[in-house]
Amino acid sequence: MDRVTKTLAEYTAYIDFSKVPAETRHEVKRRIIDSAAVAFAAYTSEPVALARRAASRFPTAEGARILGTRYKVSPDWATFVNGLMIRYHDFNDTYLSKEPLHPSDLIGAALSVGDYVGARGTDLITAVALGYEASVTFCDGGTLRKRGWDHVNFLGIGSLLASAKLLGLDVVKTQHALAIYAVPHAAMRQTRVGELSMWKGAAAANSSRNAVFAALLAKEGFTGPYKPFEGEMGFFKQLLQGDFDLSVLKRLEELQPPRRILDTYIKPYPVEYHAQTAVEAALKLREKVRLDEIEKVRIDTYEAAYTIIGPKDPEKWDPHTKETADHSIMWVTAAALVWGPIKIEHYRDIRNPAVLSLMKKMEVNLDPELDKLYPQAFPTVITVVTKSGSKYTERVDYAKGHPKNPMTDAELEQKFNELTQGILPDEVRKRALDIMWNLEKYSVADLLEALAV
């Protein structure tokens, strides 16, 4: 195997709960709470209902529970449904670097495999911390999106290591699991171009599903392609054209404690992360200007936001799906000016005339000076010109939930309670929160049983 594969496998074998710092343990609990919140917000959504129905055709007594139920299916199917629930509303956490990522997408895999093997809470915390460490580190090493590949290719590496840890794979089997995951499962960026479909919310879940399948196969002794990352036709050459900074792996090579989860960001609004600062800037302007006074809106932003959620796709100017709307900086900004803080229920009214009309008054500009600050900051500047000629400008660099503008534990609990109150009764929410904040004392099964609807 190659250096990268060995490094990842040896790091996974070395890290146990005793080597996970206290602040990392606490942040893992916060991300599990956040993931449960956004998952139950999606519980009744059409894509989740469809996936749950497909999975239910393959019941098993020895599998893993679908989140919110006592229904067991194979761990890879459970991973897909649970991951889809976490990801569907684009409301789970984010990391932005050379490549963007939603690292908590891997929690669906950790919960499913953890349930399957009867893992303790300490095992779950360790596995999630490992998964974050690897997937976030890969985002610092190179860009997939600029070469037409999807960020979930990095996410699956974290899901694989979390699964390998929970399954108790040794160093050799973990290397083969990585190879079985990395070589056959390259995901294309077409998922996020133009009009977006249900698959936008499922791509990460599928990557995690592939990772769990690979780990289960390797556990039985199945071998994978050699040199999966650095080989002549491997991951780095094919997906990154040889452009990957191996120095980012130094922390893993030196077996340093997992801390990278502390660099990631929780979302206050259910919109693509590059639009979070746009929402907050729009909310500030909404306090100064009445909607009927607006003549023109100018959005100045950086390259990643301009390219991923900006004006280049005609569909982003005229969204017809929820997935397209939450990936349109124009729609998101207009919606915030019309309604205030963006809520999940606003996506039931994507074609709202006031929102669509306001979008026609917009222009979006790529500002090279703002781009120089990315990804250390995510600056959005919005200027509103009124019919009387007055100008109002607001700039936001760090949205709520970023490490430089953190969300408190109390604010996170509020997000959990708001998003789950339509599904989970009060006593269930209290019990689940107690388990998640004190996860060391419980098992994965305890948590999933508490969350059964």
N, C-alpha and C positions, 0 to 999 in steps of 0.2 A: 504494500500500500504506500501511498505518498505521504509527505510530511504533514499536510493539512489533515488528512484522515486520521493519522496517528495522534496528532495533537488533540483533535476533538474527542477521540475515544479515550485517551489517557486522562484528559481533563474531567470527563464525565465519570470515570472510575474513581478519580481522586476526591472529588467534592462530595462530602456528605453533610448532614444537617449541622454538625458541629462546626463546619467550616463556612457556614452561611452567616454573615454578619447580622446583628440584631436589626439594623436599619433596613437591610435587604429583606429579612423575614417580614417586617412590618409592611413594607411596600408590596410584597407578594400578596399579603392578606388584602391590602387595599385594591389590588388589581383583580383579585378573585371577586371581591364585593362589587367592583365596577362592572366586571364581566357578567356576573349574575344579574345585575340591574338591567343592562342593555339586552341580555338574552331574554329575560321575561317580558321586556317591552316588545319583543318580536314574536312572542309565543303564538299569537293568533294570526300573524302575517301569512299571506298566501304562500310564499316560497317555503317557509318553515312548515306549514301544514302539508304541503305537497311532499317535502322531503321526509317528514315524519311518517306520512302514509306509505311512502315507498319503503322506508326502513322497516315498518311494522309487518311487512310481508315476510320478514326473515327472523322470526323470534327464536330465542335460545335461552336455555336455563343458565348457561355458563358465561353470558356476555356482560355487557355494561348497560347501565340505564340511560335512556334518553332524558335529558334534563327536563325536569318538571313532571316526570312520570315515574311509574315503577316498572315500566316496560323495558325488558332487556333484549338487546340485539347484539350482533358481533361488535367488538370494540372499534373496528374501522367504520362501520355504519354509524355507531353512536358518535364517534368523532365528527363525522360529516354533519350530522344534524345539530349537535351541540355547537360546533364551530360556526355553522350558518346562523344559529340564533345569536351568538355573540357578535357576529360581524354585520348582520343584515342592515341595521339602521345607521351604520357608519358612525357609531357613537362610542366605540371602544378606543383604547389608548393608541398612541402614535409615537413613532420616532422618525426624525427626519435628518438625513445626512446625504452622502452621495446617492443613497437609495432610500426612499421612504418605506415605512413598514408599520403595520399594526401588530406589535409583538404579542398582545394578549390573545390574538387569534389562536395561539398554541395552547391556551388554557382548555379549550375544548378537547384536545388530545389528552392532556394531563388528567382531566377529570374522568375521561372514558377509560383510559388504561388503568388509572388509579382504582377505579371502581372494579374493573375486571380482576385485578390482582389482590384486592383487599388491602390497599395501601393505607398507611396512617397519614394523619395530617402533616407530620414532619416530612414524610416522603414526598407528599405533594408540594410542599413549600420548596424543598430541595430541587425537585424536578423542574418546577416553573422557573426558579432562579437560574438554573443551568440553561434552560431554553432561551430565556431573555439574553443571557450573557453571550451566547453564540450568535443568535439571529441579529441582535443589535450590532455586534462586532462586525459581522459580514457587511452590514449596511455602510460601515465606515470604509470598507476596502475597495468598493467599486460600484458602478452604476449599471443596473439592468435595464431600466426603462428607456434610456437613450439608445439602447441597441435592440429595442423591440421586445424585450422579455419582461415578465411580470415580477413584482417584488416578492410574491409568494414563494418563489424559488429559494429565497433566503429564509423565509418563515419556516419552511419545511425542515430546514436543518435544525432549528431550535426544537420543533415538534419531535423530530427524530431522537435528539439527545434526551429530552424529557421522557419520551417513551422508553428508550433504552435503559434509563436509570430506574424507572418504575418496574420494568420487566426483569431487572437484575442482570442485564447482559454484561459479559466480560469485555475486555478491551478488543479482543479479536472479533467477537460477534458484533460489537458496536461498529467496528470498521466496515464489516460486510453490510450491516444495516444501512449505514451511510451511503455505501455504494449502490445498494438496491434502490434507495430513495433518489440519489442525486442524478444518476445517469438516465433512467427511463422517463423522468417526469418533468420535463421542461415546460413551463407554462408561459404562454404568449401574452403580450401586453394588449392585444386586440380586445381583451376583456374590458378595458377602460377607455376605449376610443369611440367617439360618435355617440349614438343613442345607446344607452346602457341597459342591459337586461338583468334578469334575476341572477345570472351567473356572476355578476360583479360581487355580490355578497357571498357567493359560494366558492370562489376561487381559492381563498385561503383555507377554507374548510376541506376542500378537496386535496390541497397540498398536505395538510395535516393527516388526512385519511391515508394518503399514499405513504406518509412517514410511518404511521402505525402499522400498516400492512407490511412495510419493509422490516420493521423491528420484530413483528410476530414471525415472519419468515426466517429471519436471521437467528432468532431464538432457537429454532429447530435445527440449526446448522447449515442452512442454505447460504451459499456464497454469492457475492456480487462482483461486478466488474472491478478489476484492479486499477489503482491510480485514478479514482473517479474525479478528483478535483484537478490534479496537475498532469494527467495523462495527455497524450498527443491529440486525442479527440474528446477530452473530458470537459468538465463543468466550466473551468476558467477559460479555456480556449474557445469553446463553442458559444457560451452565453456572455462572456466578458471580453472576448477577443484578446485574451492574454493580459488585460489591464486590470490587475488586482493587486493592491498594496498588502503584501504579506506581513508587513511590520505591525498591522493592526492585531495580529494574532499573538503578539508578545505576552499579553496578560494571560492568555490561555496556556502558552508554552511555559510560563513561569509559575503556573498553578496558583495564580492569585485568587483571592475570594471573589465570588460573584457579586458585583455591585452595579452593573450596567442598567438594571431596571430603574435605578435612581435617576437616570438621564432621560427617561421617557416621560410622556405627557398625557394626562387625563383630559378628556374632552368635556367642556361645559355645554356644547351644542351638538345636535345630530347632523353635522355637515362635515364634508371632507376637511382634513385638518388645515390645509392651506387657506381655507375660508374662515377659520375661527377668528382671526384678527379683523377680518372684514365685517363680521357680525358685530363685534364689539365697537368698531369705529362707527358703524351704521346706527347702533343703539345710542351712542353719544350724540350723533347728529339729529336723531329723532327727537331728542329733547329740546333742540334749538329751532327746528324747521318743521312747519306743517306740511303734510303730504301734498296738499293742493297748491302749495307755493313753489314746488320744485320744478325748475325748468330743465336742468341738466345735472347729471351725476358722472363724475370722473373717478375711476378707480386706478390708482397707481400701485403696482405690485412687482414682484420678483419673478425670475424665469420659471421656477417650478410651478408656482401658482398660475402664471400666465399660460403655461403649456398644458398642465394637467386639467385645470378647471376653468380656463379662460376662453377667449373669443375665437380660437382657431376652428373649433367644431361648430358648424351651423346649428346642430341639435342642442348645444348648450344655450343658445339664444331662444330656443322654442321647445323646452322640454315637455315630453309626454309621459315619462316614467319617473317614479320616485328616485330611481338610481341615477338618472340624468340630472334631475333637479338638485340633488345634494352634492353633485359634482360640477355645478355651474356657479361660479363666483357672482355672475350677474343675477341669477335667480335668488341666490342666498342673500345677497345684499338688498335686493328689492324687497324680499320677504321680510327682512329685519326692519326695513324702513316702514313697511306697511303694518306689520303685526307686532313688532317688538321682538323679544327673545324667541328664537326659533324653537318650536316644539315638534315632536313626532307627528302630532295630529295635523300640522300644517301641510304635510305631504298628501293629505286627502284632498287638498284644494290646489293642486299644482297649476291648474289652468285659471287661477283667479285673475279676473280682468285687471284689477288694480296693480297686481304684481307684474303681469305681462306688459301692461301699459308703461309702467315705470322703467322696465328693462329697455324699452325703445328709446329712452332718454339717456342711455348710458354709453360711455366709452371706456375701454380698458387699455391701460398703457403699461408697457414693460419699462421699468425705470432701472437703468444700470447701477445707479447709486444704491438703491434698495437691494438689488441683487447681490451686491458685495457683502451684505450683512448676513445672507443666508448661507448655511442653516443655523448659525448661532442665534439669529433672530428671524422673525417672520413678519416683516413690516408691511402693513397695508395702510395706504393713505387714501382717504375718500374725501372728495371735494364736491359740495353741493352748491349749485348756482340757482338762485331763486328768480322768479319772474321779474322781480324789481331790480335785479342785478347784484344783489348781495351774495357774498361768498362765505361759506362755512367749511372749514377743513378739520378733520380729525385723523390722527395717526395712532396706531397701536402696534407695538413690536412683539409683545408676549401676551397671549390670551390666558385667561384663568385656567389653571391646571398645569401650566408649564412650571418646571423647577424654579424659574425666576419669578413666578407668580402662582404659587402652589395652591391647590385646593385642600382645605383642612379635612380632617377626619369627619367632623360634623357636617361639612358641606357634601362630602362623599356619601354619608348616610342619608342625607336629604335627597340626593340623586337616586339612591337605591329605593327609598320609600316612594318617591314620586313615580318612578318607572314601574314599580311592581305592585302598586296598590290596586290596580285593576284586575290582577291575577291572584295575588297572595293575600290571605287574610292577615289582620294585624298581628295575631299571635304567631303565625308562621314567619312573618318578616322578622319579628323580635327574636325568635328562636334561631333562625338562619343567621342573623347578624351576630348573635352571641357565639355560634359555632365558628363563623369565619374569623372573628376577632380573636378567638381562642383556639385556633385550628390545631395547635400542638396537642391538645387534650382529646381530639376527636379523630375519626377516620373519614376517608372520602365517602364511604357508605353512609355515615352519619349525616354528612352534609347533603348528599343527594336525597336521602330519605326525608330530611327536614324540608327540602325544596319541592317535594312531590305535590303537585296541584290536586 
